[in-house]
Amino acid sequence: MPGIVVFGRRWVIASDDLVFPGAFELFIRLVWWIGTLILYIVHKGRFDCGGGAVLHYYLVVLLVLLGVIILTLCAIVYVSAQGTIMNPGPRRSMPALVYFRALLYIPELVWACLGAVWVSDNSSGCDPAEVGAVIGAVTVSWIILLFTVVGVLVVFDPLGSLRRSALVDEHGLRHMESSESSQLFYTARSLATRVWESRLRLLCCCLPQDDNYRAAFSSIAQLFSGFFSDTDLVPSDIAAGLALLHQEQDKMELCRDPDEVVPHSPSSPIREDLEIELEKAAHCMQFAAAAYGWPLYVYSNPLTGVCKLSRDCCQNRNAEYDLVGGDGLGCHFTSVLLTTGLQFRDFIHISVHNQIYEIPFFVALDHKREAVLVAVRGTLSLKDVLTDLSADCENLSIEGVSGACYAHKGISQAASYIYKKLVNDGILSQAFNIAPEYKLVITGHSLGAGTASLLAVLLRSMYPTLQCYAFSPPGGLMSKALADYSKQFVISVVLGKDLVPRLSIPNMEDLKRRILKMVSNCSKPKYQILLHGCWYEVFGGTPDDCPTEMDNRREEELSQPLLGEESLLVQHSTSYQSLSSDDTPSHRPQLPLYLPGRVLHITEDGPSRRSAPCFSQVTYRAEWSSEMAFRSVLISPRMLTDHMPDVVLKALRSLTCDRPFALCPSSLSNSHLNVI
């Protein structure tokens, strides 16, 4: 629901978000009150030390003060648990309770100071238990006050006063002149952009502040400020919506016919070709993982990695490094050698140089596959994150491609950087002078996969036989024309419910739309949704039967906002077809972006891990898929772990090493299926 409005501004917390923090503080206060009461009863009439009289009155007032606070917290927890996300009516008294609870901090602060003065001046000769109890009370008071201040800073909304002015008279806003309304929201979005840009500068204060970084900060700030600018949601609403959406998706998956067979596209390769591509992909994934250097090697080998690397890291190998282009190699080169199994003489160039739009890569001779292999590193630094988030579109000029050619700006510039290094610096020419009969293979994971795909597009005219294996590439990467063109030479490998191949601005808009419908359509209190959602994520079980967006609704109705959901819309949103006439000055339509090449999708075969016995071996299946299958975000505990390079490598090795077990039974009886 909309954020609570108290003290004349909106906060990033709703009136139904105080159940858990209120219950936690209530538990602490109860324990504190009971302990103080026991101390008072045991020592009643025996406060005979120098400051005994003061101590007596201190404990009495403290018991009364704690009692009032406990009753107030009980009321806050009870009222906050009433109603639903979209029905705040039963919680209309919450602002008054918040004001009263805030007033109670004043006598608590005064009493904590008096307790500290008593301990320092009047506690001599008193029972050590009494003195310790007062010290404990003072300490707990100051800790609670400190955490309260931190909590206020966390839920503080820099745009709270501006948001409140836009929400106080909602009906008046609806009857505003169009120009006045547009100007109001343009002002709000501009201020939000400046706030996000300041946050990014603070977060990246250790990075250089040149033109590239300033342009990236501005672009990312516009992306963040614009995403939820047309809604009034707090973070807990989003968490509840994600929990409901995950259970909704699981319910739909359980209802799907397990014997349902989807035939492959006639243009897809035959199953035998799929097996060959899997073997090549498993081989290339070793190089994509090696590009991460020592951090991933130590992470994948926690017991032996440090020892193996330390043997060579401290050696002076300047004479050898002269043969390898690059700077600051350190332990990276040793980890690359150990991961790939290549010899030193097989490497043509290694670069660990890392700036925004400039990511590390290496070039090596892969004698096993007779290839000159270029491996590009994925996201491993804050500079790489800025490259990822520079999600504007940039036009590309590619010969032989009909249609609009554009791509993700940050990744496109990273690909151009490596292209100039490979071509202008003669790195590829040097490699092919050594092995002229070899073919060019480009690979990478995550950010490296997107960069490798666009690099392959740029190099295609010079090396017509090149191949690219992109592991877990970002979903919002290239235009439809470039995606279709890249199917001739790019293979994208996606594992399970990996989030990154499903990340694009249209997909995130679709996710926002579904979250809005979920929170608007559920009739349970938020605390129950979050409790059941946490239990479901950790222990599994039965998905919640809370009404959802699919219950008794036709699919075409999903383009229309619900009545309750409409109250969450601050401004007409481009998330809805019926509300797509957003004419604010800052509105810019987002061009659709797609996964590169042909998509090889790897999924777990059999029951889910949570329903399978503990320590059971995970088996996988692989099939050719379409980029349209990744046009929505799937919520799952595996959505992040399925993206990890070591997990992708393990899945590929499982498919290629355990060939008899990897063949799907349905593929044996249905020869027209592209399934392994």
C-alpha positions as CSV (number, residue, x, y, z in Angstrom):
1,M,0.0,0.0,0.0
2,P,1.1,3.6,-0.1
3,G,3.8,4.6,2.4
4,I,2.6,5.9,5.7
5,V,2.3,9.7,6.1
6,V,3.5,11.0,9.4
7,F,5.3,14.1,10.5
8,G,4.2,15.8,7.3
9,R,5.9,13.5,4.9
10,R,5.7,10.1,3.3
11,W,8.0,7.3,4.5
12,V,9.2,4.1,2.7
13,I,7.3,2.0,5.2
14,A,3.6,1.2,5.3
15,S,1.2,1.0,8.2
16,D,1.2,-2.8,8.0
17,D,5.0,-3.0,8.2
18,L,5.2,-2.6,12.0
19,V,4.1,-6.1,13.0
20,F,7.6,-7.7,13.0
21,P,9.7,-4.7,14.4
22,G,6.9,-4.0,16.9
23,A,6.8,-7.6,18.1
24,F,10.5,-7.8,18.4
25,E,10.7,-4.6,20.5
26,L,7.7,-5.9,22.5
27,F,9.6,-9.1,23.4
28,I,12.6,-7.1,24.6
29,R,10.5,-4.7,26.6
30,L,8.6,-7.5,28.3
31,V,11.8,-9.3,29.3
32,W,13.1,-5.9,30.5
33,W,9.9,-5.1,32.5
34,I,9.8,-8.6,34.1
35,G,13.5,-8.4,35.2
36,T,13.0,-4.9,36.6
37,L,9.8,-6.0,38.5
38,I,11.7,-9.0,40.0
39,L,14.5,-6.7,41.1
40,Y,12.1,-4.3,42.7
41,I,10.1,-7.0,44.5
42,V,13.2,-8.7,45.9
43,H,14.8,-5.4,47.1
44,K,11.6,-3.6,48.1
45,G,12.2,-1.9,51.5
46,R,15.9,-2.6,51.4
47,F,17.1,0.4,49.4
48,D,19.3,1.6,52.3
49,C,22.3,2.8,50.5
50,G,23.2,6.4,49.9
51,G,21.2,6.8,46.8
52,G,18.5,4.2,47.8
53,A,15.6,6.6,47.8
54,V,16.4,7.9,44.3
55,L,16.9,4.3,43.1
56,H,13.4,3.4,44.5
57,Y,11.7,6.1,42.6
58,Y,13.8,5.4,39.5
59,L,12.6,1.8,39.4
60,V,9.0,2.7,40.1
61,V,8.9,5.2,37.2
62,L,10.8,2.9,35.0
63,L,8.2,0.1,35.6
64,V,5.4,2.5,34.8
65,L,7.1,3.9,31.7
66,L,7.9,0.4,30.4
67,G,4.3,-0.7,31.0
68,V,3.0,2.2,29.0
69,I,5.4,1.5,26.2
70,I,4.4,-2.2,26.2
71,L,0.7,-1.4,26.0
72,T,1.5,1.0,23.1
73,L,3.5,-1.6,21.3
74,C,0.7,-4.1,21.7
75,A,-1.7,-1.7,20.1
76,I,0.7,-0.9,17.3
77,V,1.3,-4.7,16.5
78,Y,-2.4,-5.4,16.7
79,V,-3.5,-2.5,14.5
80,S,-0.7,-3.1,12.0
81,A,-1.8,-6.7,11.6
82,Q,-5.4,-5.7,10.6
83,G,-6.7,-5.3,7.1
84,T,-4.8,-6.2,3.9
85,I,-2.3,-4.5,1.7
86,M,-5.0,-2.7,-0.3
87,N,-7.4,-2.2,2.7
88,P,-5.7,0.1,5.1
89,G,-9.1,1.2,6.7
90,P,-8.7,-0.9,9.9
91,R,-5.3,0.8,10.3
92,R,-6.4,4.4,10.2
93,S,-5.4,4.9,13.8
94,M,-1.8,3.9,13.1
95,P,-0.4,7.5,12.6
96,A,-1.8,8.5,16.1
97,L,-0.2,5.5,17.7
98,V,3.1,6.3,16.0
99,Y,2.9,9.9,17.3
100,F,2.2,8.6,20.8
101,R,5.1,6.1,20.6
102,A,7.4,8.8,19.4
103,L,6.5,11.0,22.4
104,L,7.4,8.2,24.8
105,Y,11.0,8.4,23.6
106,I,11.3,11.7,25.4
107,P,10.7,10.5,29.0
108,E,12.7,7.3,28.1
109,L,15.7,9.4,27.0
110,V,15.4,11.6,30.2
111,W,15.2,8.5,32.4
112,A,18.2,6.9,30.7
113,C,20.2,10.1,31.5
114,L,19.0,10.1,35.1
115,G,20.0,6.5,35.4
116,A,23.5,7.2,34.1
117,V,23.8,10.2,36.5
118,W,22.7,7.9,39.5
119,V,25.3,5.2,38.6
120,S,28.1,7.8,38.4
121,D,27.2,9.9,41.5
122,N,25.0,8.0,43.9
123,S,25.6,4.3,43.5
124,S,28.4,4.0,46.1
125,G,27.5,1.5,48.8
126,C,24.5,0.0,47.0
127,D,24.0,-3.6,46.2
128,P,26.0,-4.6,43.1
129,A,22.9,-6.3,41.7
130,E,21.0,-3.0,41.9
131,V,23.8,-1.1,40.3
132,G,24.2,-3.7,37.5
133,A,20.4,-3.6,36.9
134,V,20.4,0.2,36.4
135,I,23.5,0.0,34.2
136,G,21.7,-2.7,32.1
137,A,18.6,-0.6,31.9
138,V,20.5,2.5,30.8
139,T,22.5,0.5,28.2
140,V,19.4,-1.1,26.7
141,S,17.7,2.3,26.5
142,W,20.5,3.8,24.6
143,I,20.8,0.7,22.3
144,I,17.0,0.9,21.5
145,L,17.3,4.7,20.9
146,L,20.3,4.1,18.6
147,F,18.5,1.5,16.6
148,T,15.5,3.7,16.4
149,V,17.5,6.5,14.9
150,V,19.1,4.1,12.4
151,G,15.6,2.7,11.5
152,V,14.3,6.3,10.9
153,L,17.3,6.9,8.5
154,V,16.6,3.7,6.7
155,V,12.9,4.4,6.0
156,F,13.4,8.1,5.3
157,D,12.3,9.0,1.9
158,P,14.2,12.1,0.5
159,L,11.2,12.7,-1.8
160,G,8.6,12.2,0.9
161,S,7.4,15.7,1.1
162,L,7.1,16.0,-2.7
163,R,5.3,12.6,-2.9
164,R,2.9,13.6,-0.1
165,S,2.0,16.8,-2.0
166,A,1.1,14.7,-5.0
167,L,-0.9,12.1,-3.0
168,V,-2.7,14.3,-0.4
169,D,-5.3,15.5,-2.9
170,E,-5.5,12.6,-5.3
171,H,-8.8,13.6,-6.7
172,G,-7.7,17.2,-7.3
173,L,-4.6,15.8,-9.1
174,R,-6.8,13.8,-11.5
175,H,-8.7,17.0,-12.4
176,M,-5.6,19.1,-13.0
177,E,-4.8,20.4,-16.4
178,S,-2.7,18.0,-18.4
179,S,0.2,20.4,-18.6
180,E,0.2,21.1,-14.8
181,S,0.1,17.3,-14.0
182,S,2.9,16.6,-16.4
183,Q,5.0,19.4,-15.0
184,L,4.4,18.1,-11.4
185,F,5.6,14.6,-12.3
186,Y,8.4,15.9,-14.4
187,T,9.7,17.9,-11.3
188,A,9.3,14.8,-9.1
189,R,11.2,12.6,-11.5
190,S,13.9,15.1,-12.0
191,L,14.4,15.4,-8.2
192,A,14.4,11.5,-7.9
193,T,17.0,11.3,-10.6
194,R,19.3,13.8,-8.7
195,V,18.7,11.8,-5.5
196,W,19.7,8.5,-7.2
197,E,22.7,10.2,-8.9
198,S,23.9,11.4,-5.5
199,R,23.5,7.9,-4.0
200,L,25.6,6.4,-6.9
201,R,28.3,9.0,-6.4
202,L,28.4,8.2,-2.7
203,L,28.5,4.4,-3.4
204,C,31.2,4.8,-6.0
205,C,33.2,7.5,-4.2
206,C,36.4,5.5,-4.6
207,L,36.1,5.4,-8.4
208,P,37.4,8.1,-10.8
209,Q,34.9,10.8,-11.6
210,D,35.6,11.3,-15.3
211,D,33.1,11.9,-18.1
212,N,32.4,8.2,-18.6
213,Y,31.5,7.7,-15.0
214,R,29.4,10.9,-14.9
215,A,27.5,9.8,-17.9
216,A,27.0,6.3,-16.5
217,F,25.7,7.8,-13.2
218,S,23.2,9.9,-15.0
219,S,22.0,7.1,-17.2
220,I,21.6,4.7,-14.3
221,A,19.9,7.3,-12.1
222,Q,17.3,7.9,-14.7
223,L,16.7,4.1,-15.0
224,F,16.2,3.7,-11.3
225,S,14.2,6.8,-10.7
226,G,11.8,6.1,-13.5
227,F,11.1,2.4,-12.8
228,F,8.8,2.8,-9.8
229,S,8.0,6.5,-10.3
230,D,4.5,5.7,-11.5
231,T,3.6,3.6,-8.5
232,D,3.4,4.0,-4.7
233,L,4.9,0.8,-3.3
234,V,7.1,0.2,-0.3
235,P,9.8,-2.5,-0.3
236,S,7.7,-4.9,1.8
237,D,4.9,-4.6,-0.8
238,I,7.4,-5.8,-3.4
239,A,8.7,-8.6,-1.2
240,A,5.1,-9.8,-0.6
241,G,4.3,-9.5,-4.3
242,L,7.4,-11.6,-5.2
243,A,6.5,-14.3,-2.6
244,L,2.9,-14.5,-4.1
245,L,4.2,-14.5,-7.6
246,H,6.6,-17.3,-6.9
247,Q,3.8,-19.5,-5.5
248,E,1.6,-18.5,-8.4
249,Q,4.2,-19.7,-10.9
250,D,4.8,-22.9,-9.0
251,K,1.0,-23.6,-9.0
252,M,0.9,-23.1,-12.7
253,E,3.9,-25.4,-13.1
254,L,2.2,-28.1,-11.0
255,C,-1.0,-27.9,-13.0
256,R,0.9,-28.3,-16.3
257,D,0.6,-31.8,-17.9
258,P,3.8,-33.6,-17.2
259,D,3.4,-35.5,-20.5
260,E,2.9,-32.3,-22.5
261,V,5.3,-32.3,-25.4
262,V,6.3,-29.1,-27.2
263,P,7.7,-29.9,-30.7
264,H,10.8,-28.1,-31.8
265,S,11.0,-25.5,-34.5
266,P,11.8,-27.0,-37.9
267,S,14.8,-24.7,-38.1
268,S,16.4,-26.2,-34.9
269,P,19.3,-28.6,-35.2
270,I,18.8,-32.3,-34.8
271,R,19.4,-34.0,-31.5
272,E,22.8,-35.3,-32.5
273,D,23.9,-31.7,-33.2
274,L,22.7,-30.7,-29.8
275,E,25.0,-33.3,-28.2
276,I,27.9,-31.9,-30.2
277,E,27.1,-28.4,-29.1
278,L,26.8,-29.5,-25.5
279,E,30.3,-30.9,-25.6
280,K,31.7,-27.8,-27.2
281,A,29.9,-25.6,-24.6
282,A,31.2,-27.6,-21.7
283,H,34.7,-27.2,-23.0
284,C,34.4,-23.4,-23.6
285,M,32.8,-22.9,-20.2
286,Q,36.1,-23.8,-18.6
287,F,37.7,-20.8,-20.3
288,A,34.8,-18.5,-19.5
289,A,35.2,-19.5,-15.8
290,A,39.0,-19.1,-16.0
291,A,38.5,-15.5,-17.1
292,Y,37.3,-14.7,-13.6
293,G,40.8,-15.3,-12.3
294,W,41.8,-16.2,-8.8
295,P,38.5,-15.2,-7.0
296,L,36.5,-17.9,-8.7
297,Y,39.3,-20.4,-8.5
298,V,39.5,-19.9,-4.7
299,Y,35.7,-20.0,-4.4
300,S,35.5,-23.2,-6.3
301,N,38.5,-24.8,-4.5
302,P,38.2,-23.5,-0.9
303,L,40.4,-26.1,0.7
304,T,43.3,-26.3,-1.8
305,G,42.9,-23.1,-4.0
306,V,45.0,-20.7,-1.8
307,C,47.8,-23.2,-1.4
308,K,48.0,-23.9,-5.2
309,L,48.0,-20.3,-6.0
310,S,50.4,-19.1,-3.3
311,R,53.1,-21.4,-4.7
312,D,53.4,-19.3,-7.9
313,C,51.9,-15.9,-7.0
314,C,54.9,-14.7,-5.1
315,Q,57.5,-15.8,-7.7
316,N,59.2,-13.2,-9.9
317,R,58.2,-14.2,-13.4
318,N,58.8,-10.9,-15.2
319,A,60.7,-12.6,-17.9
320,E,57.7,-14.7,-18.7
321,Y,55.2,-11.8,-18.3
322,D,57.1,-10.0,-21.1
323,L,55.6,-12.5,-23.5
324,V,52.1,-11.8,-22.4
325,G,50.4,-8.6,-23.1
326,G,48.7,-7.3,-20.0
327,D,49.2,-5.5,-16.7
328,G,49.0,-6.5,-13.1
329,L,48.6,-10.2,-13.7
330,G,49.4,-11.3,-10.2
331,C,47.7,-14.6,-9.3
332,H,45.2,-14.3,-12.2
333,F,47.5,-16.0,-14.7
334,T,48.3,-18.9,-12.4
335,S,44.6,-19.5,-11.8
336,V,43.9,-19.4,-15.6
337,L,46.6,-22.0,-16.1
338,L,45.2,-24.3,-13.5
339,T,41.6,-23.9,-14.7
340,T,42.2,-24.4,-18.4
341,G,45.1,-26.9,-18.3
342,L,46.9,-24.9,-21.0
343,Q,50.7,-24.2,-21.0
344,F,52.2,-20.8,-20.7
345,R,53.2,-20.8,-24.4
346,D,49.6,-21.2,-25.4
347,F,48.6,-17.7,-24.3
348,I,48.8,-14.8,-26.7
349,H,47.5,-12.0,-24.6
350,I,46.1,-11.6,-21.1
351,S,44.6,-8.3,-19.8
352,V,43.3,-7.6,-16.3
353,H,42.8,-3.9,-17.0
354,N,39.3,-3.0,-15.7
355,Q,37.5,0.3,-16.0
356,I,33.9,1.2,-16.9
357,Y,33.2,-0.2,-20.4
358,E,36.6,-1.9,-20.3
359,I,36.7,-5.4,-19.0
360,P,39.4,-8.1,-18.7
361,F,39.9,-10.8,-21.3
362,F,42.5,-13.2,-22.6
363,V,43.4,-14.8,-25.9
364,A,44.9,-18.3,-26.1
365,L,45.5,-21.2,-28.5
366,D,43.2,-24.1,-27.8
367,H,45.0,-27.0,-29.4
368,K,42.3,-29.5,-28.4
369,R,39.6,-27.8,-30.4
370,E,42.1,-26.2,-32.9
371,A,40.8,-22.7,-32.1
372,V,42.1,-19.2,-31.3
373,L,39.9,-18.7,-28.2
374,V,39.0,-15.3,-26.8
375,A,37.5,-15.4,-23.2
376,V,35.9,-12.3,-21.7
377,R,35.4,-11.9,-18.0
378,G,32.0,-11.4,-16.4
379,T,30.9,-9.0,-13.6
380,L,33.4,-9.0,-10.8
381,S,33.9,-5.4,-9.7
382,L,31.8,-2.2,-9.1
383,K,33.0,-0.9,-12.4
384,D,31.5,-3.9,-14.1
385,V,28.2,-3.3,-12.3
386,L,28.2,0.2,-13.8
387,T,28.7,-1.3,-17.2
388,D,25.9,-3.7,-16.6
389,L,23.5,-1.0,-15.5
390,S,24.2,1.4,-18.4
391,A,21.1,0.0,-20.1
392,D,20.4,2.6,-22.8
393,C,20.3,1.5,-26.4
394,E,23.2,2.3,-28.7
395,N,23.0,2.0,-32.5
396,L,25.4,-0.3,-34.3
397,S,26.4,-0.4,-38.0
398,I,26.6,-4.0,-39.1
399,E,27.0,-4.9,-42.7
400,G,24.6,-7.5,-44.1
401,V,21.9,-7.1,-41.4
402,S,18.5,-5.9,-42.5
403,G,16.5,-4.1,-39.8
404,A,17.3,-1.9,-36.8
405,C,20.7,-2.7,-35.3
406,Y,21.0,-1.5,-31.7
407,A,22.3,-3.0,-28.4
408,H,22.8,-2.5,-24.7
409,K,25.0,0.6,-24.5
410,G,27.4,-0.5,-21.7
411,I,28.0,-3.9,-23.2
412,S,28.3,-2.6,-26.7
413,Q,31.1,-0.2,-25.6
414,A,32.8,-3.0,-23.8
415,A,32.7,-5.1,-27.0
416,S,34.1,-2.1,-29.0
417,Y,37.0,-1.8,-26.5
418,I,38.0,-5.4,-26.9
419,Y,37.4,-5.3,-30.7
420,K,39.9,-2.4,-31.0
421,K,42.4,-4.3,-28.8
422,L,42.1,-7.5,-30.9
423,V,42.2,-5.8,-34.3
424,N,44.1,-2.5,-34.0
425,D,46.7,-3.9,-31.7
426,G,47.2,-7.0,-33.9
427,I,46.5,-9.5,-31.2
428,L,44.4,-11.7,-33.5
429,S,46.8,-11.3,-36.4
430,Q,49.6,-12.6,-34.1
431,A,47.5,-15.6,-33.0
432,F,46.6,-16.6,-36.6
433,N,50.2,-16.1,-37.7
434,I,51.1,-18.9,-35.2
435,A,48.1,-21.1,-36.1
436,P,46.7,-20.0,-39.5
437,E,44.5,-23.1,-39.8
438,Y,42.7,-22.5,-36.5
439,K,39.2,-21.0,-36.3
440,L,38.1,-18.2,-34.0
441,V,36.0,-19.0,-30.9
442,I,34.7,-16.3,-28.5
443,T,33.2,-17.1,-25.1
444,G,32.2,-15.5,-21.8
445,H,29.8,-15.7,-18.9
446,S,27.2,-13.1,-17.8
447,L,28.6,-9.6,-18.7
448,G,31.3,-11.5,-20.6
449,A,28.7,-13.5,-22.5
450,G,27.0,-10.3,-23.7
451,T,30.3,-8.7,-24.6
452,A,31.4,-11.9,-26.4
453,S,28.2,-12.0,-28.4
454,L,28.4,-8.4,-29.6
455,L,32.2,-8.9,-30.2
456,A,31.3,-11.9,-32.4
457,V,28.8,-9.7,-34.4
458,L,31.5,-7.1,-34.9
459,L,34.2,-9.7,-36.0
460,R,31.8,-11.8,-38.2
461,S,32.7,-10.1,-41.5
462,M,36.4,-10.6,-40.9
463,Y,36.2,-14.2,-39.6
464,P,33.1,-15.8,-41.3
465,T,33.7,-19.2,-39.5
466,L,33.9,-17.8,-36.0
467,Q,31.7,-19.3,-33.2
468,C,30.6,-17.8,-30.0
469,Y,29.4,-19.6,-26.8
470,A,27.6,-17.2,-24.4
471,F,26.8,-18.5,-21.0
472,S,24.0,-16.9,-19.0
473,P,24.0,-13.7,-21.2
474,P,21.8,-10.7,-20.2
475,G,18.4,-10.8,-21.7
476,G,18.2,-7.2,-22.8
477,L,21.2,-7.3,-25.1
478,M,20.5,-6.7,-28.8
479,S,17.8,-5.9,-31.2
480,K,15.6,-8.5,-32.9
481,A,17.5,-8.1,-36.2
482,L,20.9,-8.7,-34.5
483,A,19.5,-11.6,-32.5
484,D,18.3,-13.3,-35.7
485,Y,21.6,-12.6,-37.4
486,S,23.6,-14.0,-34.5
487,K,21.8,-17.3,-34.7
488,Q,24.2,-18.4,-37.4
489,F,27.2,-18.3,-35.1
490,V,26.2,-17.7,-31.4
491,I,25.0,-20.3,-28.9
492,S,23.5,-19.0,-25.7
493,V,23.5,-21.4,-22.7
494,V,21.0,-20.7,-20.0
495,L,20.6,-22.8,-16.8
496,G,17.3,-23.3,-15.0
497,K,15.5,-20.1,-13.8
498,D,18.6,-17.9,-14.1
499,L,17.5,-14.3,-13.5
500,V,20.1,-12.5,-15.8
501,P,18.9,-14.0,-19.2
502,R,15.5,-12.7,-18.3
503,L,16.6,-9.3,-17.3
504,S,15.4,-6.5,-19.6
505,I,13.5,-3.3,-19.1
506,P,10.3,-4.7,-20.7
507,N,10.6,-7.8,-18.5
508,M,11.0,-5.7,-15.4
509,E,7.9,-3.7,-16.4
510,D,6.0,-6.9,-16.8
511,L,7.3,-8.0,-13.4
512,K,6.1,-4.7,-11.9
513,R,2.7,-5.2,-13.4
514,R,2.3,-8.6,-12.0
515,I,3.5,-7.5,-8.5
516,L,0.8,-4.8,-8.6
517,K,-1.8,-7.3,-9.5
518,M,-0.7,-9.8,-6.8
519,V,-0.7,-7.3,-3.9
520,S,-4.0,-5.8,-5.1
521,N,-5.7,-9.2,-5.5
522,C,-4.7,-10.9,-2.2
523,S,-7.0,-10.8,0.7
524,K,-4.5,-11.8,3.4
525,P,-2.6,-9.4,5.7
526,K,1.0,-8.7,4.6
527,Y,2.6,-10.3,7.7
528,Q,0.9,-13.6,6.9
529,I,2.0,-13.4,3.2
530,L,5.6,-12.7,4.3
531,L,5.7,-15.5,7.0
532,H,4.3,-18.1,4.6
533,G,6.5,-16.9,1.8
534,C,9.7,-17.2,3.9
535,W,8.6,-20.7,5.1
536,Y,7.8,-21.7,1.5
537,E,11.2,-20.4,0.2
538,V,13.2,-22.3,2.9
539,F,11.2,-25.5,3.5
540,G,8.9,-25.7,0.5
541,G,5.4,-27.1,1.0
542,T,2.1,-26.2,-0.7
543,P,1.8,-22.9,-2.5
544,D,-0.6,-20.4,-0.9
545,D,-4.2,-20.6,-2.1
546,C,-4.5,-16.8,-1.8
547,P,-6.5,-15.4,-4.8
548,T,-4.1,-14.5,-7.6
549,E,-4.1,-12.7,-10.9
550,M,-5.0,-15.9,-12.8
551,D,-8.0,-16.9,-10.8
552,N,-11.2,-16.5,-12.8
553,R,-9.5,-14.0,-15.1
554,R,-8.9,-14.2,-18.9
555,E,-5.4,-13.5,-20.0
556,E,-6.4,-10.5,-22.1
557,E,-7.8,-8.8,-18.9
558,L,-4.2,-8.7,-17.6
559,S,-3.6,-5.5,-19.6
560,Q,-6.2,-3.7,-17.5
561,P,-5.4,-2.4,-13.9
562,L,-7.6,-3.6,-11.1
563,L,-9.7,-1.2,-9.0
564,G,-7.5,-1.6,-6.0
565,E,-4.4,-1.6,-8.0
566,E,-5.3,1.7,-9.6
567,S,-4.8,3.4,-6.2
568,L,-1.2,2.3,-6.3
569,L,-0.7,4.1,-9.6
570,V,0.7,7.6,-9.0
571,Q,0.6,8.3,-12.7
572,H,-0.5,6.5,-15.8
573,S,2.0,3.7,-16.3
574,T,3.4,2.3,-19.5
575,S,3.0,-1.1,-17.9
576,Y,-0.6,-1.2,-19.2
577,Q,-1.8,-1.1,-22.7
578,S,-4.8,1.0,-21.6
579,L,-2.6,3.5,-19.9
580,S,0.2,3.8,-22.4
581,S,-0.4,7.5,-23.3
582,D,2.3,8.7,-20.9
583,D,3.3,12.1,-22.2
584,T,5.5,13.4,-19.4
585,P,8.6,15.2,-20.6
586,S,10.9,12.6,-19.2
587,H,9.1,9.6,-20.7
588,R,11.2,7.7,-23.2
589,P,9.9,4.5,-24.8
590,Q,12.2,1.5,-24.3
591,L,13.2,-0.5,-27.3
592,P,12.9,-4.3,-27.0
593,L,16.1,-6.2,-26.6
594,Y,16.7,-10.0,-26.9
595,L,19.0,-12.8,-26.1
596,P,21.7,-13.5,-28.7
597,G,21.8,-16.5,-31.0
598,R,20.2,-19.9,-30.5
599,V,19.3,-20.7,-26.9
600,L,20.3,-23.9,-25.3
601,H,18.2,-24.3,-22.1
602,I,19.4,-26.6,-19.3
603,T,16.9,-27.6,-16.6
604,E,16.8,-30.0,-13.7
605,D,15.3,-33.4,-14.6
606,G,12.8,-34.9,-12.2
607,P,11.4,-33.4,-9.0
608,S,12.6,-30.1,-7.6
609,R,15.5,-30.1,-5.1
610,R,13.2,-29.2,-2.2
611,S,11.0,-32.2,-2.8
612,A,13.9,-34.6,-3.6
613,P,15.7,-36.5,-0.9
614,C,18.6,-34.8,0.8
615,F,22.0,-35.3,-0.9
616,S,20.4,-36.8,-3.9
617,Q,22.3,-36.3,-7.2
618,V,20.9,-33.7,-9.5
619,T,20.4,-34.7,-13.1
620,Y,19.9,-32.3,-15.9
621,R,18.2,-32.1,-19.3
622,A,19.0,-29.8,-22.2
623,E,16.8,-28.6,-25.1
624,W,16.8,-26.0,-27.7
625,S,14.5,-23.1,-26.8
626,S,13.4,-19.8,-28.1
627,E,14.2,-16.3,-26.9
628,M,10.5,-15.8,-26.4
629,A,10.6,-18.3,-23.5
630,F,12.6,-15.8,-21.5
631,R,10.3,-12.9,-21.8
632,S,9.2,-13.0,-18.2
633,V,11.1,-13.2,-14.9
634,L,10.7,-16.5,-12.9
635,I,10.8,-16.2,-9.1
636,S,12.8,-19.0,-7.5
637,P,15.5,-19.5,-4.8
638,R,17.6,-20.8,-7.7
639,M,17.3,-17.6,-9.8
640,L,20.7,-16.3,-8.5
641,T,22.6,-19.6,-7.9
642,D,21.7,-20.8,-11.4
643,H,23.7,-17.9,-12.7
644,M,26.9,-18.7,-10.9
645,P,29.7,-19.8,-13.3
646,D,30.7,-22.8,-11.2
647,V,27.1,-24.1,-11.1
648,V,26.8,-23.7,-14.9
649,L,30.0,-25.6,-15.5
650,K,28.9,-28.4,-13.1
651,A,25.6,-28.8,-15.0
652,L,27.4,-28.9,-18.4
653,R,29.9,-31.5,-17.1
654,S,27.0,-33.5,-15.7
655,L,25.3,-33.6,-19.1
656,T,28.5,-34.5,-21.1
657,C,30.1,-36.9,-18.6
658,D,27.0,-38.8,-17.6
659,R,25.6,-39.2,-21.2
660,P,23.5,-42.3,-20.5
661,F,21.7,-40.6,-17.7
662,A,21.3,-37.3,-19.4
663,L,19.1,-38.6,-22.2
664,C,15.5,-37.7,-21.4
665,P,13.1,-40.7,-21.7
666,S,10.7,-38.7,-23.8
667,S,13.5,-38.0,-26.3
668,L,14.1,-41.7,-26.8
669,S,10.6,-42.4,-27.8
670,N,10.0,-39.1,-29.7
671,S,12.8,-38.6,-32.2
672,H,11.4,-35.3,-33.3
673,L,12.3,-33.7,-30.0
674,N,15.4,-31.7,-29.4
675,V,15.9,-32.9,-25.9
676,I,18.9,-34.4,-24.1
